[in-house]
Amino acid sequence: MSTKPIFVATHPRACSTAFERVFMTRGDILHCVHEPFGDAFYFGPERLSERYEQDEAARKKSGFSEVTYKDVMDRLLNPTDNKGKRLFIKDIAHYLVPPDGKPASIAPSLAETTTSRFPNGTPARQYQQRENANNNPTVIPIPLLRKFHFAFLIRHPRRSIPSYYRCTVPPLSNKTGFHNFMPSEAGYEELRRLFDVLLREGIIGSGVGSNGKVNGATTAGVNGDGGGGAAGSNGVADKVGITVVDADDLLDKPAEVIKAFCEAVGIDYRPEMLKWGNDPDDQRSVEEAFAKWDGFHDDAITSTELKARVHGKKTPTKEQEDEEWRQKYGEEGQRIIRECVDANVPHYEYLKQFAIRV
């Protein structure tokens, strides 16, 4: 079983902060890190997002205007405050990928240190050529991606996209500071591209579950290599299967899904992980961690448990969805949401086929 830092890659509004909140209860073994790469993606000198491109004052006010991808990576791979605990990282996949399908190149701060980080003193230019040949869609070198135990959290676009749109229009936008909706921040395509390169490189898909399968698909079926996959330097200990959680499954069967996730990533499951809020010090640390993105995590901050929905989520018709969005956000809002939802359903459905089944 892998003991690497756990990296839960997701897209916005996937119930990911509630999911993360569950694992914050395991301070005995885990040190949780909340969306670290957003600092470099939005605000730093290597920023990929255009959201704050023309707002230098906002970038400086964030406190992250000098943060590079190397700064974030160093903080994760050489932590000074984790007290020997395993890292649990929750982050948005598109923070690692240039938006709008733009070609990727290794972040300059990471490329500059290539000769000291990678075998045989590979020059940065040669290494970049190798990354391009591997079709790496991210700004992170493949050897650094190998250092994490990746898992994935998804939610149907019909639920996540309207939720995200709401955060970018008044009145909530006055709190979030996101004053326009950017379809490139939906994050599904980038999550799929990250998943595919990790699968292709054997970073995921190299472990077999207790039933000889990886989330319902045989290992041979997802690897095409007879089930072996690519092992890390520690052999079996580094093998990482495919772990995808669908938020609707999580909300319907939280205990079962969390237990299955824990088994997949090497954490001992405890039922008490699903309740919290009695420790004032713990609550303060949660508020501090989530304060980075004001307005996005209010529900998670005020929550006290993750419990199953009383009534399962009903799937409305397309016409019902459109009318609901039209009533809430007007004709233009409905059109934008519909276009974004439809564009991302194929990416969601692709990842859904790998989801944990409980």
C-alpha positions, 0 to 999 in steps of 0.5 A, a space after each residue: 500500500 502506498 504511503 505517499 502524500 494523498 492528493 485528491 484532485 477535483 473540480 470546483 463545487 464537487 463537495 470537495 471541502 466537505 470531503 476534506 473536512 472529514 479527513 481533518 478529523 484525523 489529525 492524529 495521522 494526517 496533515 491536511 493542506 487546502 488547495 495549495 496550488 491556487 496561490 501560484 495559479 491565480 496570483 504568482 509570477 507563473 500564474 496560468 489564470 487570467 482572472 487577476 491578470 489586470 488586477 495587480 492590487 488584488 494579487 498583492 493583497 492576496 499575499 501570494 503574488 510571489 509564490 511560484 509552483 516550485 514554492 508550493 511543491 517544496 512546501 508539500 514535499 519538504 513540509 516543516 509543520 506536518 509533525 511526521 504525519 501523512 499529507 492529505 492534499 485537496 486541490 483543483 486539477 485545473 490549477 496545474 493545467 493551462 486553461 482553454 486547452 493551451 499547450 503546457 510547459 513545465 513551470 519555469 521555477 521547476 524547470 530551472 531546478 531540473 538538473 538538480 532534481 532529476 537523474 543524470 543531470 538532464 538539461 531543462 530543455 531536454 527534459 521539457 522535450 521529453 515531457 512534451 513527448 509524454 503529452 504531459 498536460 500539466 506544468 508539473 514534471 512527471 517525476 514530481 507527479 509520481 511522488 503523490 498518491 492521486 485520487 479523484 472527486 467528481 460531481 455531475 456538471 448539472 449540479 456543480 456548474 450552477 453552483 459555481 455560477 452562483 459564486 460569480 454573480 451578485 450577491 455572493 460574488 461580493 464575498 468571493 471576489 469572482 465577478 465573472 463566470 469563466 467556463 475554463 474554471 469548470 475544471 472537468 476537461 483538465 481533471 480528465 487530462 490529468 487522470 489520463 496522463 497519470 494512468 498512461 504513466 502508471 502513476 495510477 492504475 498499478 494497484 489491485 483492490 481486495 477483489 482483484 479489481 480497480 473500482 469495478 474494472 480489472 487492472 488489466 482492463 485499465 492498464 492494458 499490461 496484464 495487471 502489473 502496472 508501473 511500480 514505484 521505487 518501493 515496489 508493492 508499497 508504491 502501487 496506487 490503484 484508481 480511486 474516483 469518488 462521485 459526490 452524489 454517491 458520497 452524499 447518499 452513502 457517506 459512511 460506505 464511500 469514506 470507508 472504501 476511500 480509506 481502504 484504497 488510500 491506506 487510512 484506517 476508517 473510523 465512524 467518528 470521522 463523519 462528525 466534528 465541531 466539538 473542539 474549538 481549536 479544531 474549528 479555528 484551524 478549519 476556519 483559517 484553512 478555508 478563509 483563503 477562498 471567502 464565500 466558497 466554503 461557508 457550508 463546510 465551515 458551519 457543518 458538524 457532520 457528513 450524513 446521508 441525504 434523507 431523500 435521494 437527489 432526483 434528476 430533473 429533465 433538461 427543460 426543468 433544469 433550464 427553467 430553474 436556471 432561468 428563474 435564478 439567473 435570467 436568460 443569459 445566465 441560463 444559456 451560459 450554464 447550459 452550454 457549460 454543463 453540456 460541454 462537460 458531461 462527456 468528461 464527467 461520464 468518462 471519469 464516472 466509469 471508474 468511480 467507487 461502487 458501494 
